[in-house]
């Protein structure tokens, strides 16, 4: 996928499934560097590159990794490797940094007493 405008890149996983990597940033520059993984019509995973959290005008100039790196990231994501960034992981990191709970949206900030 690196260097072209294809939306979907396909590879055969070690278990024989044909996995599609959809670059969400092709149609929406705000999502550049974010990828969804599909097995047929079912979304089975996601991952994002570390720079995908940058502002769209900054990440617009970032190069996508080569196909081998995208496949490696996809395999890590499918294995639930904790090193893989996802939107959920980034949201949890942000919430922790500002002291809010992601489990209960009505909960007060962490460390704040309601008394």
N, C-alpha and C positions, 0 to 999 in steps of 0.2 A: 504494500500500500504506500510506502514511503515514496514521495516524489510524484504521485499522481492524484487524480481526483476521484478515485473509486470509492464508493460508499461501503461496499462489502468486500472483505478479503476472506477467503476460505482456506482452511487447512484440515488435514486429517489428524485427529488426536490419536495418542498412543493406544486408546481403547477402541479405535476404529470409527468413532463418530466423526462426521464432517461438521466442524465448528465454523460459524461465521462470525467475523469480527466486524462490527459496525462502528465506524468512526462518527460519533454524534456531532462532531464539529464541521462536517462537510456542508450540511444545510444550515447550521447555526454557529457562527463564529464564537459565540459565548461558550460553546461546549467543545472548543478545540482541545484535543488531548484527552477527551473522555471517550470510552469505548464500551459498547454492550456486546455480550456474547450470546449467540443463539445456537440451539440445536433444533434445526427445522424452524418452526414458528414460535418455539418456546424460548424466552430469555432465561438463560441459565447462569449468568454472571455478568460482572462488570469490572472495569478497572479504569484508572486514570493516571496519566503521567504526572510526576511531581509538579511540573510547571503549569498544569491545567487550572490551578487555583489563582493564577495571575489574571490581571485585567485583560479583556479581549484585545485591546490595542497592543498590549505587550506580547501576549502569546501568539498573536497573528503571525509574528515573524519567526516563531520557533519551528525548527525542523522536526518532522515526525521521525521516530526511529525506523530502522530498516525492518523488513518483514520478519527476519529471524528474532529480533528483539520483541516485536509485537506478539509473535507466537509464544515466546518464553513468558511474557507477562500474562498472556491469556491462560497458559497452563498453570501458572502460579495462582491466578485468580480462581480457576476451577478447583484447585486443591485447597482453597481457603487459607492460603499462606498469609500470615499476619503482616508481611512486608508490603502487601499490595494495597495501594490507596483506592478507596471507593468514595462516593459522595457521602455515604453513611459514616465512614471512618473520619472523614474531614469534618463533618458536622459534629461528631462526638468530641473530636479534639478541640474545636472551637468552643463548644459548650463547656467543656472542662476548663478551658483557659479563662472564660468569663464567669465561671461559677454557676452555671445553670444545669438543670437536670434534663437529659434527653428522654428519660423514661416516663416522666410525668410533666406535661407541658404547663400544668397549673401549679407545680411545686415552686416554692420561693427559691431564690438563689441559694446555692450551697453556703452553709455557714451563717445564714440569716435566721434568726428566731422570730416567730410570729407572736411572741408575748409582748 
